[in-house]
């Protein structure tokens, strides 16, 4: 993800992304968002929901510890979660399998050796 979009997420949802600038000995968020810009809106919507839970002050804080693409889909790892949080994350991860990681248009998982979700335009050449 571009540094500009990454900064939008981190500054908009400071509790959720509190680990972003910690050292690699403490979190994998030090590597940033290891996916392309097309999933920005998926991440924005998920982050908004998770940060709203954080703002309820329920006695725990949901913090992202890693955000990445793996096997063509979004992986979003957190600490401090419950079944409701898992449901939100699972929904976003499933949505990523239908969303082009490059541009955010509807896409599909390719059948090649390197799994990725691409729209028709971005699938050319893969």
C-alpha positions as CSV (number, residue, x, y, z in Angstrom):
1,X,0.0,0.0,0.0
2,X,1.2,3.5,-0.7
3,X,2.6,5.4,2.2
4,X,0.0,8.0,1.8
5,X,-3.0,5.6,2.1
6,X,-1.3,3.8,4.9
7,X,-0.9,7.1,6.8
8,X,-4.6,7.8,6.3
9,X,-5.5,4.6,8.0
10,X,-3.0,5.0,10.8
11,X,-3.9,8.6,11.6
12,X,-7.7,7.9,11.3
13,X,-7.7,4.9,13.6
14,X,-4.9,5.5,16.1
15,X,-6.0,2.9,18.7
16,X,-6.3,0.1,16.2
17,X,-2.9,0.9,14.6
18,X,-1.0,1.7,17.7
19,X,1.6,-0.9,16.9
20,X,2.4,0.5,13.5
21,X,5.7,2.2,14.5
22,X,6.8,-0.4,17.1
23,X,10.0,-2.4,16.4
24,X,10.0,-5.7,14.7
25,X,10.8,-7.5,18.0
26,X,7.3,-6.4,19.2
27,X,5.0,-6.6,16.2
28,X,4.7,-7.4,12.5
29,X,3.0,-4.0,11.9
30,X,6.4,-2.5,11.7
31,X,6.3,-3.7,8.0
32,X,3.2,-1.7,7.3
33,X,0.3,-2.8,5.2
34,X,1.6,-5.5,3.0
35,X,-1.1,-5.4,0.3
36,X,-2.0,-3.2,-2.6
37,X,-4.2,0.0,-2.7
38,X,-7.2,-1.8,-4.1
39,X,-8.1,-3.1,-0.7
40,X,-8.0,0.3,0.9
41,X,-11.8,0.6,1.2
42,X,-12.1,-2.9,2.7
43,X,-9.5,-1.9,5.3
44,X,-11.1,1.5,5.9
45,X,-14.5,-0.1,6.6
46,X,-13.1,-2.8,8.8
47,X,-10.9,-0.3,10.6
48,X,-13.9,2.0,11.2
49,X,-15.9,-0.8,12.8
50,X,-13.0,-2.0,14.9
51,X,-12.1,1.5,16.1
52,X,-15.7,2.1,17.1
53,X,-15.5,-1.0,19.3
54,X,-12.3,0.4,20.8
55,X,-14.0,3.7,21.5
56,X,-16.6,1.9,23.7
57,X,-13.9,1.4,26.3
58,X,-14.9,-2.2,27.1
59,X,-11.7,-3.0,29.0
60,X,-9.7,-4.2,26.1
61,X,-8.2,-2.6,23.0
62,X,-8.2,-4.2,19.6
63,X,-4.8,-3.6,18.0
64,X,-3.7,-4.7,14.6
65,X,-0.5,-6.8,14.7
66,X,-0.2,-7.6,11.0
67,X,-2.1,-6.7,7.8
68,X,-1.0,-8.5,4.6
69,X,-2.0,-10.5,1.5
70,X,-1.5,-14.2,1.7
71,X,-2.6,-16.8,-0.8
72,X,-4.5,-14.1,-2.7
73,X,-6.6,-12.9,0.2
74,X,-6.4,-10.3,3.0
75,X,-5.0,-11.4,6.4
76,X,-5.8,-9.1,9.3
77,X,-4.3,-10.2,12.6
78,X,-5.2,-8.5,15.9
79,X,-4.8,-8.8,19.6
80,X,-7.7,-8.2,22.0
81,X,-10.6,-9.7,20.2
82,X,-13.8,-11.6,20.6
83,X,-16.3,-13.5,18.4
84,X,-17.8,-10.3,17.1
85,X,-14.4,-9.0,16.1
86,X,-13.6,-12.3,14.4
87,X,-16.8,-12.0,12.4
88,X,-15.9,-8.5,11.2
89,X,-12.4,-9.6,10.2
90,X,-13.7,-12.8,8.4
91,X,-16.2,-10.7,6.5
92,X,-13.4,-8.3,5.3
93,X,-11.1,-11.2,4.4
94,X,-13.9,-12.9,2.3
95,X,-14.6,-9.6,0.6
96,X,-10.9,-9.4,-0.5
97,X,-11.3,-12.6,-2.5
98,X,-13.8,-10.7,-4.7
99,X,-11.9,-7.4,-4.9
100,X,-9.0,-6.6,-7.2
101,X,-6.0,-5.9,-5.0
102,X,-4.7,-3.3,-7.5
103,X,-7.7,-1.1,-8.2
104,X,-10.6,-2.2,-5.9
105,X,-12.9,-3.3,-8.8
106,X,-14.7,-6.6,-8.7
107,X,-12.2,-9.4,-9.3
108,X,-11.5,-13.1,-8.9
109,X,-8.8,-15.3,-7.6
110,X,-6.6,-16.5,-10.4
111,X,-5.6,-20.1,-10.9
112,X,-1.9,-19.6,-11.3
113,X,1.0,-20.6,-9.1
114,X,1.0,-17.2,-7.4
115,X,-2.5,-16.6,-6.0
116,X,-3.9,-13.1,-6.4
117,X,-7.2,-11.4,-6.9
118,X,-7.4,-9.3,-10.1
119,X,-10.1,-7.7,-12.2
120,X,-10.1,-8.4,-16.0
121,X,-7.9,-5.5,-16.7
122,X,-5.2,-6.2,-14.1
123,X,-5.2,-10.0,-14.7
124,X,-3.5,-9.6,-18.1
125,X,0.1,-10.7,-17.9
126,X,-0.3,-12.8,-14.8
